[in-house]
Amino acid sequence: MAVMPLPEGAPATLNEAFAHIGTVTAPTLLDLKVMVLTESAALELYNTIATGTDNPAVAELLRYNGREEFLHAERVAQAILAISGEDFTPPQPADHPYLQDGPLAVPPVTVESLRKLAQGEFGGEALYEGWAANTANAEAARLFRLNGKEETDHGNRLMEAAALLEA
């Protein structure tokens, strides 16, 4: 498959996309597509972070979060379908428009970096809950709430990984 083109009007970089998503309270169709792209990119992000530790338990927690982030991308794609009837399939890393500029720059795996990442994940539940409250589509709201709960699970896994590094 060829690299997926960025949707018209989408942020140009992954960092810009993450920053944009953090400001959205009532998502448009474009916002949902950007969320599919950020959530699907998180698979590669977490897998890359996992290569930075020699602790197999920490690496597995990171990879688990990555797999679940891709599931979030699939759910947001389902929400797009429910809302608009449009099929917007999450890209795999090789076909991802935000992952074409070489290896991702990720922080070293430290107790502090894992805790900081956890705080971002904990914020994801409130973001998705806000989206659920601001959509008229019941199926999309249900999918957003599932993702939100799992964002908290991601934060908890990151806190567990930080504790493993402290031990």
DOVEXGU-142971 format. One record per residue (C-alpha): residue in three letters; x, y, z. Coordinates in Angstrom, 3 decimals. Each point is the difference from the previous one (the first is absolute). Layout:
REM residues N
 code        X        Y        Z
  Ala        X        Y        Z
...
END
This chain:
REM residues 167
 code        X        Y        Z
  Met    0.000    0.000    0.000
  Ala    1.154    3.556   -0.696
  Val    0.472    2.567    2.716
  Met   -3.370    1.404    1.008
  Pro   -0.308    3.679   -0.899
  Leu   -0.688    2.413    2.811
  Pro   -3.618    1.157    0.046
  Glu   -0.382    3.524   -1.350
  Gly    0.432    2.481    2.832
  Ala    1.727   -2.470    2.347
  Pro    3.026    1.114    2.008
  Ala    3.253   -0.547   -1.918
  Thr    1.900   -1.925    2.686
  Leu   -0.748   -2.540    2.705
  Asn    0.968    2.445    2.747
  Glu   -2.343    2.617   -1.472
  Ala   -2.736   -2.635   -0.232
  Phe    0.389   -0.973    3.667
  Ala   -0.063    3.684    1.001
  His   -3.106    0.616   -2.117
  Ile   -1.909   -2.977    1.407
  Gly    0.619    1.265    3.530
  Thr   -1.973    3.167   -0.799
  Val   -3.071   -1.657   -1.536
  Thr   -3.183   -0.185    2.075
  Ala   -2.626   -0.615   -2.709
  Pro    1.722   -1.931   -2.791
  Thr   -0.660    0.592   -3.669
  Leu    0.429   -2.759   -2.554
  Leu    3.525    1.319   -0.653
  Asp    0.785   -0.094    3.730
  Leu   -1.137   -3.620    0.131
  Lys    2.251   -0.879   -2.925
  Val    2.935    1.701    1.717
  Met   -0.792   -2.021    3.130
  Val    0.061   -3.211   -2.055
  Leu    3.444    1.032   -1.209
  Thr    1.356    0.917    3.437
  Glu   -1.384   -3.122    1.669
  Ser    1.335   -2.253   -2.757
  Ala    3.414    1.724    0.127
  Ala    0.111   -0.745    3.732
  Leu    0.454   -3.691   -0.855
  Glu    3.398    0.827   -1.487
  Leu    0.713    2.581    2.691
  Tyr   -0.466   -2.493    2.823
  Asn    1.883   -2.729   -1.869
  Thr    2.914    2.398   -0.513
  Ile   -0.008    1.037    3.652
  Ala    0.010   -3.704    0.969
  Thr    3.314   -0.493   -1.813
  Gly    1.551    2.464    2.448
  Thr   -0.181   -2.291    3.030
  Asp    1.688   -3.263    0.847
  Asn   -2.767   -0.826    2.484
  Pro   -2.247   -2.516   -1.803
  Ala   -2.999    0.673    2.267
  Val    0.201    3.744   -0.656
  Ala    0.393   -0.602   -3.734
  Glu   -3.078   -2.252   -0.054
  Leu   -2.124    2.595    1.840
  Leu    1.060    2.590   -2.580
  Arg   -0.743   -2.292   -2.948
  Tyr   -3.396   -0.873    1.534
  Asn   -0.874    3.699    0.125
  Gly    1.043    0.324   -3.638
  Arg   -2.231   -2.851   -1.113
  Glu   -2.910    1.521    1.893
  Glu    0.645    3.434   -1.525
  Phe   -0.436   -1.570   -3.431
  Leu   -3.289   -1.463    1.226
  His   -0.995    3.560    0.949
  Ala    0.762    1.098   -3.550
  Glu   -2.250   -2.780   -1.286
  Arg   -2.799    1.097    2.338
  Val    0.254    3.628   -1.095
  Ala   -0.124   -1.250   -3.602
  Gln   -3.209   -1.869    0.947
  Ala   -1.334    3.252    1.469
  Ile    0.769    1.787   -3.290
  Leu   -1.939   -2.696   -1.835
  Ala   -2.928    0.277    2.449
  Ile   -0.110    3.794   -0.258
  Ser    0.693    0.562   -3.687
  Gly   -0.107   -3.338   -1.799
  Glu    3.613    0.580   -1.082
  Asp    2.562   -2.778    0.294
  Phe    3.289    1.332    1.420
  Thr    2.274   -2.954    0.740
  Pro    2.874    0.545    2.444
  Pro    3.318   -0.360   -1.814
  Gln    2.694   -2.443    1.027
  Pro    3.367    1.614    0.845
  Ala    1.505   -0.599   -3.467
  Asp   -2.934    1.813   -1.641
  His   -0.441    2.709    2.621
  Pro    0.384    3.600   -1.200
  Tyr    1.351    1.161    3.373
  Leu    2.621   -2.768    0.173
  Gln    1.908    0.571   -3.236
  Asp    2.793    2.261    1.293
  Gly    2.217   -2.682    1.501
  Pro    0.169   -1.317    3.536
  Leu   -2.184    1.659    2.612
  Ala    1.797    2.134    2.535
  Val   -1.037   -1.415    3.357
  Pro    1.171    0.793    3.511
  Pro    2.269   -2.411    1.835
  Val   -1.890   -2.506    2.129
  Thr    0.276    1.366    3.524
  Val   -2.291    0.098    3.006
  Glu   -0.574    3.690   -0.691
  Ser   -0.748   -0.387   -3.719
  Leu   -2.459   -2.825    0.648
  Arg   -1.804    2.028    2.668
  Lys   -0.214    2.995   -2.338
  Leu   -1.411   -2.180   -2.782
  Ala   -2.488   -1.448    2.494
  Gln   -1.352    3.471    0.751
  Gly   -0.767    0.489   -3.692
  Glu   -1.794   -3.341   -0.104
  Phe   -2.052    0.861    3.090
  Gly   -1.131    3.169   -1.805
  Gly   -1.268   -2.135   -2.866
  Glu   -2.991   -1.212    1.986
  Ala   -1.282    3.547    0.497
  Leu    0.628    0.818   -3.656
  Tyr   -1.967   -2.996   -1.245
  Glu   -2.778    0.583    2.555
  Gly   -0.332    3.562   -1.267
  Trp   -0.222   -1.278   -3.549
  Ala   -2.647   -2.532    1.018
  Ala   -2.036    2.749    1.659
  Asn    0.279    2.191   -3.108
  Thr   -1.146   -2.496   -2.612
  Ala   -3.585   -0.756   -0.900
  Asn    0.919   -3.477   -1.255
  Ala   -0.547   -2.588    2.749
  Glu    2.328   -2.581   -1.561
  Ala    2.821    2.533   -0.365
  Ala   -0.506    1.084    3.620
  Arg    0.197   -3.629    1.150
  Leu    3.242   -0.524   -1.932
  Phe    1.520    3.214    1.370
  Arg   -0.814   -1.058    3.564
  Leu    1.622   -3.413   -0.515
  Asn    3.148    1.724   -1.228
  Gly   -0.038    2.422    2.920
  Lys   -0.137   -2.743    2.604
  Glu    2.931   -1.728   -1.663
  Glu    2.018    3.228   -0.046
  Thr   -0.117   -0.148    3.791
  Asp    1.112   -3.635   -0.209
  His    2.963    1.172   -2.100
  Gly    0.943    2.522    2.643
  Asn   -0.222   -2.669    2.691
  Arg    2.229   -2.330   -2.046
  Leu    2.538    2.780   -0.397
  Met   -0.015    0.594    3.739
  Glu    0.509   -3.743    0.493
  Ala    2.920    0.095   -2.448
  Ala    1.527    2.944    1.895
  Ala   -0.314   -1.951    3.258
  Leu    1.742   -2.970   -1.607
  Leu    2.923    2.228   -0.932
  Glu    0.202    1.309    3.568
  Ala    0.087   -3.509    1.493
END
